[in-house]
């Protein structure tokens, strides 16, 4: 199975890192310890990740008007992830787990053109 090109690998790594960082920072605010399960899968045409935790439910942040000349300290990870990946899905399972499904398709090989 051929490895994905560097651009797809880097985009996938960025997205997984951003979501995992958000889970570590925000899913367990009242507890010093929490669990994060990461499942990675390589297919012939894509990379997929499933991130699972039992922290508090994710709530989509509302984006207030911001001064474009001032960079916020946080709040850019999810938009960056959505831009880098082809699929970013969140759900809450009936047993109380947060489930993030992330997917990056490999870029078309244009080297033969």
C-alpha positions as CSV (number, residue, x, y, z in Angstrom):
1,X,0.0,0.0,0.0
2,X,1.5,3.3,-1.0
3,X,2.0,6.0,1.7
4,X,0.1,9.2,1.3
5,X,2.0,12.2,0.1
6,X,3.5,14.6,2.6
7,X,0.8,17.3,2.2
8,X,-2.0,14.9,3.2
9,X,0.0,13.4,6.1
10,X,0.7,16.9,7.5
11,X,-2.9,18.0,7.1
12,X,-4.1,14.9,8.9
13,X,-1.5,15.2,11.7
14,X,-2.5,18.9,12.2
15,X,-6.2,18.0,12.4
16,X,-5.7,15.1,14.8
17,X,-3.4,17.1,17.0
18,X,-5.8,20.1,17.2
19,X,-8.8,17.9,18.2
20,X,-6.7,15.9,20.7
21,X,-5.3,19.1,22.2
22,X,-8.9,20.5,22.6
23,X,-10.0,17.2,24.3
24,X,-7.0,17.4,26.7
25,X,-7.7,21.1,27.5
26,X,-11.5,21.2,27.7
27,X,-13.1,17.8,28.1
28,X,-12.2,17.3,31.7
29,X,-12.2,20.7,33.4
30,X,-13.2,19.5,36.8
31,X,-11.0,16.5,36.9
32,X,-7.2,16.3,36.8
33,X,-7.2,13.0,34.9
34,X,-9.2,11.9,31.9
35,X,-9.0,9.3,29.1
36,X,-8.5,9.8,25.4
37,X,-8.7,6.8,23.0
38,X,-7.2,7.4,19.6
39,X,-7.8,4.9,16.7
40,X,-5.9,5.5,13.5
41,X,-6.6,3.7,10.2
42,X,-4.7,3.8,6.9
43,X,-6.7,3.0,3.7
44,X,-5.6,3.0,0.1
45,X,-7.2,6.4,-0.5
46,X,-7.4,8.1,2.9
47,X,-6.4,8.4,6.6
48,X,-9.0,8.2,9.3
49,X,-8.9,8.8,13.0
50,X,-11.5,8.2,15.7
51,X,-11.0,10.1,19.0
52,X,-13.1,9.0,22.0
53,X,-13.3,10.5,25.5
54,X,-15.8,10.5,28.4
55,X,-15.4,14.2,29.2
56,X,-18.1,16.8,29.1
57,X,-20.0,17.2,25.8
58,X,-18.6,19.4,23.1
59,X,-20.6,22.5,22.4
60,X,-19.9,24.5,19.2
61,X,-18.5,27.8,20.3
62,X,-20.3,31.0,19.1
63,X,-18.0,33.3,17.4
64,X,-18.4,36.9,18.5
65,X,-17.3,39.8,16.3
66,X,-13.5,40.1,16.5
67,X,-11.1,42.8,15.7
68,X,-9.3,41.2,12.7
69,X,-6.1,43.0,13.7
70,X,-6.0,41.1,17.0
71,X,-5.3,37.4,17.0
72,X,-7.2,35.5,19.7
73,X,-5.3,33.3,22.1
74,X,-7.5,30.3,21.3
75,X,-10.5,29.4,19.2
76,X,-8.7,28.7,15.9
77,X,-8.1,24.9,16.3
78,X,-11.5,23.7,15.1
79,X,-11.7,26.1,12.1
80,X,-8.1,25.1,11.2
81,X,-9.0,21.4,11.5
82,X,-12.1,21.8,9.3
83,X,-10.0,23.5,6.6
84,X,-7.2,20.9,6.7
85,X,-9.4,17.8,6.7
86,X,-12.1,16.4,4.4
87,X,-14.4,15.1,7.2
88,X,-14.7,16.4,10.8
89,X,-17.7,14.9,12.6
90,X,-18.6,15.0,16.2
91,X,-21.3,13.0,18.0
92,X,-22.1,12.0,21.6
93,X,-22.8,8.3,22.0
94,X,-25.7,7.0,24.1
95,X,-23.2,5.7,26.7
96,X,-21.8,9.3,27.2
97,X,-18.7,9.3,25.0
98,X,-17.6,12.1,22.8
99,X,-16.7,10.7,19.4
100,X,-14.7,12.6,16.8
101,X,-14.3,11.1,13.3
102,X,-11.6,12.8,11.2
103,X,-10.7,11.9,7.6
104,X,-8.2,13.1,5.0
105,X,-8.3,11.9,1.5
106,X,-5.0,11.6,-0.4
107,X,-4.4,14.2,-3.0
108,X,-4.6,13.0,-6.6
109,X,-1.3,12.0,-8.0
110,X,-0.5,14.5,-10.8
111,X,3.1,13.4,-11.4
112,X,2.1,11.5,-14.6
113,X,0.7,14.6,-16.2
